[in-house]
Amino acid sequence: MTAENNMKVTLIGASGAIGKPLSMLLKINPLITELALYDVHQARIPVAGIAADDSHINTPAKVKAYVDPEQLPEAVTGSSVIVVCAGIAQKPGMSREDLFGIDAGIMRDIARTCAKYAPKAMMCIMSNPETSLVPLTAEIYKEAGVYDRKKLLGITTLDVTRARTFYADATGLNVEEVDVPVVGGHGGCAILALFSHASPYVKLDDKTIESLDQHVQTAVTEVVDALAGAGSASLSMAYSAAELVDVVIRGLKGQNTSACAYVNWPYQGCDFFAQVTDFGTDGIEGVHNIDNLSPFEEKRMTETVEKVKEDVKKGVDYAQSQQQQHQ
């Protein structure tokens, strides 16, 4: 196999509720040649077991397990794409912000290692609250002197997946043929699905639009409550993440691809914002303009922008406080 065809992907948090199904979906992606699965030994399911199970699937990707921080450098070295889903699961009554105190420390340590051993890999973060953890990671990469905004994103594809599903249900369209751009951040009012830009476009009344908008925002609570403390959205999240990783990989291989992602392309004073993003051989190539919004979307956008600004500041402030302690 030639070096040009090599495509190593590292999945950090592979033993978790999202990591397990995502590891399988990555294993069956024909573009991936090497799959590194990483988790800590405290994980309820040993990552070696996940790797052994995945390795029996008759697809080309070679699978290897890595355990604990001392093996993380080897896990990420040589990777083209790193996917991070490490962290604690959201439980009933918990918001994504409640996760920040624990997941910020986990993300900080992962980011420091990745910045040192795989600074040119595409860093794709889905740990929550990702609207804060992506800016946090950017600060750590800046501190290491290796930051490139083309190489960092937050995976917000689940919001798009849900928006497509709910829009198709409301319109009677084939769910596999619809698309709905979703901008802003990830979580609650930070999520803004632009149903006025849906394709194929079907005009919906204001009440239906408001109901769809609310459903996309609260969908995770629906799943968390239904699981009654046993976890959060993991299958739909894994599916959505695998879709985004495929878009990124095809971009790296020279195809012009696009998808919604949370990126460091400013919008209305937000340094980071989820928007339709183009991918290419260098990673993120640029973003599509957000314009021609409906009056409802204009009103919601004000709320979305303010929430994302708060979340970004939270991540940046945390990273900078850690840098002072680190010095």
SULKA-V782153 format. One record per residue. N is the residue number from 1. RES is the residue in one small letter. PSI is psi in radians with two decimals (* if undefined). NEAR is the number of other ideal C-beta (glycine too) atoms within 12 Angstrom. D_LAST is the distance of its C-alpha to the last C-alpha in whole Angstrom. Layout:
# SULKA-V782153
N/RES/PSI/NEAR/D_LAST  N/RES/PSI/NEAR/D_LAST
This chain:
# SULKA-V782153
1/m/2.31/12/44  2/t/2.76/7/42  3/a/-0.58/10/39  4/e/-0.49/12/39  5/n/-0.19/17/40  6/n/2.39/22/38  7/m/1.60/35/36  8/k/2.28/35/33  9/v/2.31/46/32  10/t/2.26/49/29  11/l/1.99/52/29  12/i/2.07/49/27  13/g/0.57/44/28  14/a/-0.33/47/31  15/s/-0.10/35/33  16/g/-3.14/40/33  17/a/-0.59/34/35  18/i/-0.71/41/35  19/g/-0.70/42/33  20/k/-1.01/33/37  21/p/-0.57/30/39  22/l/-0.65/47/37  23/s/-0.69/47/36  24/m/-0.74/31/40  25/l/-0.60/36/40  26/l/-0.65/48/38  27/k/-0.59/38/40  28/i/0.03/22/43  29/n/2.06/34/42  30/p/-0.24/19/44  31/l/-0.27/32/41  32/i/2.22/40/38  33/t/-0.42/29/39  34/e/2.27/31/36  35/l/1.97/44/35  36/a/2.12/44/31  37/l/2.18/48/31  38/y/2.45/46/28  39/d/3.05/41/28  40/v/2.80/29/26  41/h/-0.33/18/29  42/q/-0.18/16/29  43/a/2.48/29/31  44/r/-0.63/18/34  45/i/2.14/24/36  46/p/2.33/22/35  47/v/-0.49/39/33  48/a/-0.60/24/36  49/g/-0.69/22/39  50/i/-0.79/38/38  51/a/-0.73/35/37  52/a/-0.76/18/41  53/d/-0.87/22/42  54/d/-0.62/35/41  55/s/-0.31/23/42  56/h/-0.15/13/46  57/i/2.25/23/46  58/n/1.14/10/48  59/t/2.78/20/46  60/p/-0.50/20/44  61/a/2.26/32/41  62/k/2.32/22/39  63/v/2.38/36/37  64/k/2.47/31/35  65/a/2.56/34/33  66/y/2.38/36/29  67/v/2.32/27/28  68/d/2.77/23/24  69/p/-0.55/24/21  70/e/-0.36/13/22  71/q/-0.09/25/25  72/l/-0.70/37/23  73/p/-0.78/23/22  74/e/-0.62/22/26  75/a/-0.65/42/27  76/v/-0.36/38/25  77/t/2.25/25/25  78/g/0.06/23/28  79/s/2.48/43/29  80/s/-0.55/38/30  81/v/2.31/48/29  82/i/2.23/47/27  83/v/2.19/53/28  84/v/2.01/51/26  85/c/0.42/50/28  86/a/2.64/47/26  87/g/-3.09/39/26  88/i/2.69/30/28  89/a/2.58/32/31  90/q/2.28/35/33  91/k/2.87/23/35  92/p/2.35/20/38  93/g/-0.17/11/37  94/m/2.43/26/33  95/s/2.95/25/32  96/r/-0.53/40/29  97/e/-0.57/27/27  98/d/-0.45/21/28  99/l/-0.31/31/26  100/f/-0.78/33/23  101/g/-0.67/22/21  102/i/-0.86/24/22  103/d/-0.45/40/22  104/a/-0.72/40/18  105/g/-0.69/25/17  106/i/-0.80/33/19  107/m/-0.68/45/18  108/r/-0.85/36/15  109/d/-0.70/28/15  110/i/-0.79/41/18  111/a/-0.68/46/17  112/r/-0.73/30/14  113/t/-0.78/37/17  114/c/-0.66/41/19  115/a/-0.56/34/17  116/k/-0.73/22/17  117/y/-0.28/27/20  118/a/0.96/35/22  119/p/-0.35/27/21  120/k/-0.02/26/24  121/a/2.64/39/26  122/m/2.09/43/27  123/m/1.94/51/25  124/c/1.96/51/27  125/i/2.29/50/26  126/m/0.04/46/28  127/s/2.52/47/26  128/n/2.63/49/27  129/p/1.92/43/26  130/e/-0.44/52/26  131/t/-0.43/49/26  132/s/-0.60/43/22  133/l/-0.49/51/21  134/v/-0.85/49/22  135/p/-0.63/45/20  136/l/-0.81/45/17  137/t/-0.71/50/17  138/a/-0.74/37/18  139/e/-0.68/37/14  140/i/-0.69/38/13  141/y/-0.66/37/15  142/k/-0.76/24/14  143/e/-0.62/24/11  144/a/-0.12/23/12  145/g/0.40/11/15  146/v/0.25/24/18  147/y/2.33/25/19  148/d/1.97/23/23  149/r/-0.30/30/24  150/k/-0.21/30/27  151/k/0.15/35/26  152/l/2.34/44/25  153/l/2.79/49/27  154/g/2.41/51/28  155/i/1.85/48/31  156/t/0.27/47/33  157/t/-0.49/42/36  158/l/-0.64/44/38  159/d/-0.63/47/38  160/v/-0.77/44/40  161/t/-0.81/36/42  162/r/-0.77/36/43  163/a/-0.73/41/44  164/r/-0.82/36/46  165/t/-0.84/28/48  166/f/-0.65/33/49  167/y/-0.76/39/50  168/a/-0.71/25/52  169/d/-0.72/22/54  170/a/-0.49/29/54  171/t/-0.30/26/56  172/g/0.15/13/58  173/l/2.82/22/56  174/n/2.08/14/55  175/v/-0.46/20/52  176/e/-0.14/10/51  177/e/0.04/15/52  178/v/2.73/28/50  179/d/2.48/29/47  180/v/2.01/43/45  181/p/2.43/39/42  182/v/2.19/47/39  183/v/3.02/45/36  184/g/-1.98/48/34  185/g/-2.60/48/31  186/h/1.92/50/32  187/g/2.09/42/33  188/g/-2.41/31/36  189/c/-0.15/29/36  190/a/-0.35/42/34  191/i/2.21/43/36  192/l/1.85/49/39  193/a/2.20/48/42  194/l/1.43/40/44  195/f/-0.33/39/47  196/s/-0.29/30/49  197/h/0.19/29/47  198/a/2.61/31/48  199/s/2.45/20/51  200/p/2.54/18/54  201/y/2.27/18/54  202/v/2.20/21/56  203/k/2.19/14/56  204/l/2.65/26/55  205/d/2.84/14/56  206/d/-0.70/17/54  207/k/-0.72/12/54  208/t/-0.74/20/53  209/i/-0.81/33/50  210/e/-0.69/22/49  211/s/-0.76/21/49  212/l/-0.76/38/48  213/d/-0.80/39/45  214/q/-0.67/24/44  215/h/-0.72/26/45  216/v/-0.68/44/42  217/q/-0.66/32/40  218/t/0.06/23/41  219/a/-0.66/33/42  220/v/-0.66/36/39  221/t/-0.66/24/40  222/e/-0.79/19/43  223/v/-0.81/25/42  224/v/-0.79/28/40  225/d/-0.70/20/43  226/a/-0.56/15/45  227/l/-0.17/20/43  228/a/0.84/12/43  229/g/-0.05/14/40  230/a/0.02/16/40  231/g/-2.88/26/38  232/s/-3.00/38/37  233/a/2.01/36/38  234/s/-0.71/30/37  235/l/-0.84/22/40  236/s/-0.57/28/41  237/m/-0.78/42/37  238/a/-0.77/35/37  239/y/-0.82/27/40  240/s/-0.71/39/38  241/a/-0.73/47/35  242/a/-0.64/40/37  243/e/-0.79/30/39  244/l/-0.74/43/36  245/v/-0.68/47/35  246/d/-0.72/33/38  247/v/-0.77/36/38  248/v/-0.82/47/35  249/i/-0.77/38/36  250/r/-0.60/28/39  251/g/-0.81/34/38  252/l/-0.52/36/36  253/k/0.09/25/39  254/g/-0.06/15/41  255/q/2.57/18/42  256/n/1.94/17/42  257/t/2.82/28/41  258/s/2.66/27/39  259/a/2.79/41/38  260/c/2.36/45/36  261/a/2.76/54/33  262/y/1.91/54/30  263/v/2.90/50/28  264/n/0.97/37/26  265/w/1.87/28/29  266/p/2.56/19/29  267/y/2.12/30/32  268/q/0.79/24/33  269/g/-0.06/16/30  270/c/2.16/34/28  271/d/-0.54/28/26  272/f/2.44/47/26  273/f/2.40/42/30  274/a/2.27/48/32  275/q/2.94/40/35  276/v/2.13/35/38  277/t/2.39/44/36  278/d/2.44/29/37  279/f/2.57/36/36  280/g/-2.80/23/36  281/t/-0.41/21/35  282/d/0.08/19/32  283/g/-2.20/31/31  284/i/2.17/34/32  285/e/-0.47/26/34  286/g/-3.07/22/34  287/v/2.81/29/36  288/h/2.55/24/39  289/n/2.52/16/40  290/i/1.83/30/40  291/d/3.12/18/44  292/n/0.85/14/47  293/l/2.68/24/46  294/s/2.83/24/48  295/p/-0.70/14/49  296/f/-0.76/26/47  297/e/-0.64/32/44  298/e/-0.78/19/44  299/k/-0.80/18/43  300/r/-0.56/33/41  301/m/-0.66/34/39  302/t/-0.80/21/38  303/e/-0.76/24/37  304/t/-0.84/40/35  305/v/-0.79/32/33  306/e/-0.72/22/32  307/k/-0.76/33/31  308/v/-0.72/44/29  309/k/-0.79/28/27  310/e/-0.81/28/26  311/d/-0.71/43/25  312/v/-0.81/40/23  313/k/-0.69/23/21  314/k/-0.79/33/20  315/g/-0.75/42/19  316/v/-0.79/31/17  317/d/-0.74/20/16  318/y/-0.84/31/15  319/a/-0.73/35/12  320/q/-0.62/22/11  321/s/-0.62/18/10  322/q/-0.61/24/9  323/q/-0.68/21/6  324/q/-0.68/12/5  325/q/-0.53/11/6  326/h/-0.42/15/4  327/q/*/8/0
